[in-house]
C-alpha cells in the first residue's frame, strides 16, 4: 500500500463496512417493502428469508453491531444465493450474472474475520469508539 494511505486504513475499512452494509440493506428493503426499487419476482420464501437477512444483517454491519456474526450470516446467504440463482446458469460469474453475489459474499467474509473496526457499535460497547 502506498505509504501516505497507510494512516487511513482504519477509516477506509470502516467506510467499506458501512457502505457494504447500507447497500445490502437496500436489497432487503427492495425484497420486503418494494423500496427503493420494485420487489423482484421470486418465491415468497426467498423474498422473506433473504430480505430479512439482507435488511437486518445489512443494518447490523453498517452500524457495526454484532458485526462478525452478522457479516458471516450475510456471506453465507450470498454464497447460497449465488448457487441457487446464478450457479445453475454457468460456472463463471461474468457469464451467469452472479458477480454481485460473489463480491458481497467475499466482502462480508472479510468483514466477518476483521471485525467491526472503528466507528462502530461494537467499538462503542467496548469503549474504543474512536
Buried (B, 14 or more C-beta within 10 A) or exposed (E): EEEEEEEEEEEEBBEBBBEBBBBBBBBBBBBBEEEEEEBEEEEEEBBEBBBBBBBBBBBBBBBBBBBBEBBBBBBBBBBBBBEEBBBEEEEEBEEBEBBBBBEBBEBBBBBBEBBBBBBBBBBBEEEEEE
